[in-house]
Amino acid sequence: MASVKNLKKEINYVLGDIVNIVYVWEMTNGGKPTEASDKLVDEIYETFDTLMTRANQKDVESKKAHFKQIRKDYEAAANQFVAKINELN
């Protein structure tokens, strides 16, 4: 399994890139944030905070299973956000 440090970096980079995609979408579609795009960005930040809190937990029974679940949840959330961006149009 990859290191916890690399998992945290990956979560940070991917969710950050998704936020940037939302901002680019805003600029190309009127130049102003919409209610839907603001809600999506807030949801991305909440997910980021939740995943980082879980990644920083020290009192887990099985570290391997814990981090596998975090990775699974993170990948599902990223795919869900991309789908929501595609629905913004």
SULQUIRA-V857351 format. One line per field, one symbol per residue. phi: phi as a letter, one per 30 degrees, with the letter a starting at -180 (. if undefined). psi: psi as a letter, one per 40 degrees, with the letter a starting at -180 (. if undefined). burial: + if it has 24 or more other ideal C-beta (glycine too) atoms within 12 Angstrom, else -. A space follows every 50 residues. Layout:
phi: ???
psi: ???
burial: ???
//
This chain:
phi: .dddedddddddddddddddddddedddbjibdcdddddddddddddedd dddddcdcccdcddddddddddddddddddddddddddd
psi: iiiddddddddddddddddddddddddegeeiiidddddddddddddddd dddddehdgidhdddddddddddddddddddddddded.
burial: ---+--++-+++-++--++-+++-++----------+--++--+--++-- +--++-----------+--++--+--++--+--++--+-
//
